[in-house]
């Protein structure tokens, strides 16, 4: 029953299927009438092309207390031409939804069409770039473009919507600030498409920030509205402890954003993206470290937030050409789960909150009251449940950046807490606590606790309350007991422990240290309080077994039970070292196993079981050697046969930048080449007076282009996201009177995100204009252009790896990147090369090698392909293909990424791997490619879902033809 002020808004039925499953009020979201704290983790399936590992992430999310996974789905990833919406293999969204369902985690789906997400064109299908229609309008051409994708997505989401499946909400588009009639129609058309498919889950929108947003109401407004908040902004600062400019949103905008809906943050900063030339994600991870989690994630509760998804929780990899131009390959994001799927203290911090949110349901309906503390340095915001009167005191330094070590007391009811003389509550620097008071749990009553509550549950006949605090901090817990209780208290460990009975209240005092139980027997049900310091709490796992809850302390990860029959508690998990588990669980379990191996258990004096688990064996990687080398870029030469290339003969484009008068359209997008490197060959009949080429190339931020005249290197030049003309000197000894060819290789960096209402994603890639100059000005000699991009253009040949895997380099068009390509001496390749190696003149050289791995069974060993930094006078860019998959782009002059994680499934962890590296050397005469190594970052025993090799074809002569090193 809600207070009068707050009406429940039951979602209106969208189909006969009824939507009574979902409702909300200004406090929280409800599923089947029950309040649910939405604690989501963002992950993108397209950034992890090893589908079985999606489940690994889901299990990790679930085990660390998340109840929702929030994916973006990427239109352009599924649709490489107007006839294709592919949802197979690495794009199998149904498998994704099924795995979430099997794991028992809800899905908050975000299919776009626009997603932003630091991906090429912000997720729009690239083939829409040449369209006349304005994006995100109701222009029929635009509707026809997204309709097949959204229709297919809607059918799948319908099949998996709750309660049939895990999908509980659905985002319509992303960060959309335009609200002209045509935009409102667009939103309405999207919603109608879902509705027609029978979707009844609530829709929502994610707004870019907490300012005015058109989608609070009016036509096309989704049901719920939240906004994304990145309090520390973006980038990975070297000065990572600096939080001084954090964003403090105005409270009014938060609580009144959309009336009568919960405070909702569909994206809350879980790290940041990093740009080319940035400092690297290790700094992001330090900037938004575990203290950031403690302070900022608790801060959100002050406003009554009950819906949050952390962006990113697992970032993954911008493999292939997923990147937007500004970002590099890694999308690690400094997120709680690393790109190599490793847990960190940050994941464990999220768990502390996730477990609490799932347990303390009183937190889901609260109003704000200001608390009273003894120190002006400290703020206590109290969230009070108007029905149960339970209180949650969120305490932190008033100045959230403060590093002070502050001891204080606070008022709870009319008592100054802690009551024990000479003890304090402490905030040591960037810390925050949620102190519960007047809280009913199980059958017990907590008057207050100065140590955070983690979770609770009844095991057999005993109630358990688990608390967590920082080691060395004083704690005070007061319980109200049934009348006539003559409580007996037993501390098993802990420092400075003390119990005091006064009337119906039992007060416990202690110093947090390690893990220790306090057994309390009284007139009601017996209660055991487990006090854990941070280290123990981080490694505590709550399982809901068939015999009730079990609390397992120890190990890097406990995923769940592997079997739910028999008398054994069958734990499934991962270990990073030899470890001791301590298990509080039902006596109905007679035995414990770990990854299907029985454990030797010892019973403790207070009834828990202790058992040793083994750490991982070492994983060995070979040294890479025996390289084969070949050269490409025959396109640079005069004699190259380009007769089958596309002739740039179009005279009409819808691009906002029109070609200069009298010149044809040269934009690659208008000729259906949207991904990766582009080649242009310009033919002209020289009189001999031509001295320069005035050329305008736009490859996106950080792009470059190399130019040759009749095979002679002119040089490599910076391009960017805005077209700027550049005048190149033609080498006079290369120019001939008569037929000449100028060859341009553009390293295009992807398409721009659209940002807010605009079509900037359509910004062209490739050439805009080119004019020859003579000493006295513009030459009359005209150039006719041909161009070439990825094999097949929008009719890609390798549909397994998809549209973002390859661009238009000669080697990519000829299948050099694929396992099975015959890079042999017969084909003019050089074998037996070792690195570093000088591959000669500017252009592209390919390096090939095979290596075999044989990682120990049931282990996970995150591996990176690591490039040595070359000497300062070496300049190159490289893309590498592991087993045919483009898993990284290196730009030596920008960095910062030199180590590239490759997930199992792409990497063959027990078998032969094929590595091919295309190196674009920028020095005129000599280019030395530095060494490449394999490195294992860490090793874990692995209890997660097995991976399989992601299916994809090898080299096939029928598709790629035969080619030789040049
Ligand atoms: C948000 C956007 C996301 C992502 C994020 C930054 O504004 O909704 O898609 O771009 O910023 O990582």
Boltz pocket constraint, residues with backbone or C-beta under 6 A from the ligand:
constraints:
  - pocket:
      binder: B
      contacts: [[A, 115], [A, 116], [A, 117], [A, 118], [A, 174], [A, 175], [A, 206], [A, 208], [A, 228], [A, 267], [A, 273]]
      max_distance: 6.0
